[in-house]
Structure formats: structure tokens, C-alpha cells
């Protein structure tokens, strides 16, 4: 079971700030594929993963990051300075 967190417009599209996800995914990319297959709102939120960043256990990483032993995955748009 992994805590999956959504921020900014990702949260708005999915309609949830956080959920627990039971997954067989080995990587973040596989998790995204599982989420996209759930419902249209997930497919819309993850339609363009180049517009997203991901953190695994609060460390920025790539979508090919392994999920073994991971407790939390967070998805958010790129941060802007200012």
C-alpha cells in the first residue's frame, strides 16, 4: 500500500489530495499506467507526464524510479521561481 499525493492542477483534475493505492507496479511509470487505467479523470491528469514532477518518499526522482519499499509518491507540476 502506497500513499499517493496530488498537488496543484493534478489534485484539481483527480479531485483528491491523497489516497492509498494498492499496486503491483515496480516503477513510478507503471503506477501512472495503473492510475490512468482507473478512470478518465486520472487519464486526464497524467496525459502528459512531461508536465509533471514526481517525488518518492519526499525525494525528487524520475518516472523510472523503483517502488520497492516506497511509502509515498507525490505528483506535482514543476515549481517556478519568483
N, C-alpha and C positions, 0 to 999 in steps of 0.2 A: 504494500500500500504506500503510495507516494502522495504527499501534499503538492497540489499543483496550484500555483498562484498566477493571477492575471492582473495586469496593470494598464492604466490609461485606456486607449481605444480598444485594446484586446478585451479588457473587462467589460466595456460597453457592448461590444459585439456578442460576447458569450452570455453576458447577463449575470455573471458570478465573479466575486473577488477571489474565491478559493474553493477548492473541492478536493476530496480524497479520491484517488484513482487507483483501481486495481489494474495492473498492467503486466503483460508478458514482454513488453518492449525491452530490447537490450540497449538501445540508444535513445537520445532525445528525439532524433528524426523519426524513429519508429513509434515513439509515444505520440508525436504530432500526427502521424498517419492514423493511429488508432483514434485519436480525438476527432480528426477530420471526418472519419467514417461514422461517427456517432450521429450527428445532426448537421443541418445546413448552417446553423449559427457558428459551429466550430469550423466548418469548411470555410466560411467567410472570414473568420478571424485569422486562420492560418493559410489563406490563399497565397500569400506572398511572404514566405519566411525570410526573404532578403530584407524585408522591412521590420524584422523583429530581432531582438536580442534575447539570449537565454542565460539564466544563472542556475547552477546546480549546487545545492547546499550553500547558497549565497556567494558563489564564485562564478564570475563571468566565464563562459565557455562557448563551445561551438555545438552545432546540432548533431555532430557525430560523437559527442561525449557519451561514455557508457553510463548506464543507470544502476549498475550493480552496487548495492549498499546505500543508494541515494535516498534521502528522506524528503527532499523538497526540490521542486523545479519551478522556476518563475519565468514568465514570458512578459516582455515589455518592449515598447518602441525604443529606438536609440535615444539616448539622452542628448539634449542640446545645451550648449553653454549659454551664459548670459547673466 
